[in-house]
Amino acid sequence: DIRAVISNHADFYQLVASYNVPFHHIPVTAASKKEAELKQLEIVRNEGAELVVLARYMQILSPTLCDELKGKVINIHHSF
């Protein structure tokens, strides 16, 4: 089951809400990246997520985030 959606885009809030899934909008900039990743990890932990799926997430993950999510994250972003 889907525990939550965390997005750096607010575009799909209504769609996610229509399924009664918690939606968390966390914008990411170069200046806010570290703080944004900490918020993301907090949500993953609080929701008890066993898997994190990255979709349309065009950010390079920090070594800290990679270590924290090791074995629990997949990226389904398309390639060009």
C-alpha positions in Angstrom: 0.0 0.0 0.0 1.1 3.6 -0.6 2.0 5.2 2.7 2.5 8.8 1.3 3.6 10.8 -1.7 6.5 13.3 -1.2 7.0 15.6 -4.1 9.1 18.6 -5.0 6.1 19.6 -7.3 2.6 20.4 -6.1 1.1 19.4 -9.4 -0.5 16.1 -8.3 -1.8 17.1 -4.9 -5.5 16.8 -6.0 -5.0 13.4 -7.6 -3.1 12.0 -4.6 -5.7 13.5 -2.2 -8.5 11.8 -4.2 -7.0 8.4 -3.1 -6.8 9.5 0.6 -3.0 9.3 0.5 -1.0 11.8 2.5 0.7 14.3 0.2 3.9 16.2 1.3 5.1 19.1 -0.9 8.8 19.7 -0.2 10.4 22.1 -2.7 14.1 21.4 -3.3 16.7 24.1 -4.3 20.5 24.0 -4.0 20.1 26.1 -0.8 17.4 23.9 0.8 18.5 20.4 -0.4 19.9 19.2 2.9 16.9 20.4 4.9 14.5 18.9 2.3 16.2 15.5 2.5 16.0 15.6 6.3 12.2 16.3 6.0 11.9 13.5 3.4 13.7 11.0 5.7 11.5 12.0 8.6 8.3 11.3 6.6 9.7 8.0 5.3 10.4 6.9 8.9 7.1 8.2 10.4 5.0 6.5 7.7 6.9 3.2 8.1 7.7 3.1 4.4 9.5 -0.1 3.3 10.2 1.2 -0.2 10.8 4.6 -1.7 10.0 5.0 -5.4 11.6 8.0 -7.2 9.5 9.2 -10.1 10.2 12.5 -11.9 12.6 13.3 -9.1 15.4 15.1 -11.0 17.8 15.5 -8.0 21.1 13.9 -7.2 20.7 12.1 -3.9 23.2 13.0 -1.2 25.5 10.3 0.2 23.6 10.6 3.5 20.2 10.0 1.8 21.7 7.1 -0.2 23.0 5.5 3.0 19.8 6.0 4.9 17.7 4.5 2.0 20.1 1.8 1.0 18.2 -1.2 -0.3 14.9 0.6 0.0 14.9 3.0 -3.0 14.3 2.6 -6.8 14.3 5.2 -9.5 11.7 4.8 -12.2 12.5 8.1 -14.0 12.5 7.8 -17.8 15.6 8.3 -19.8 16.0 10.3 -22.9 
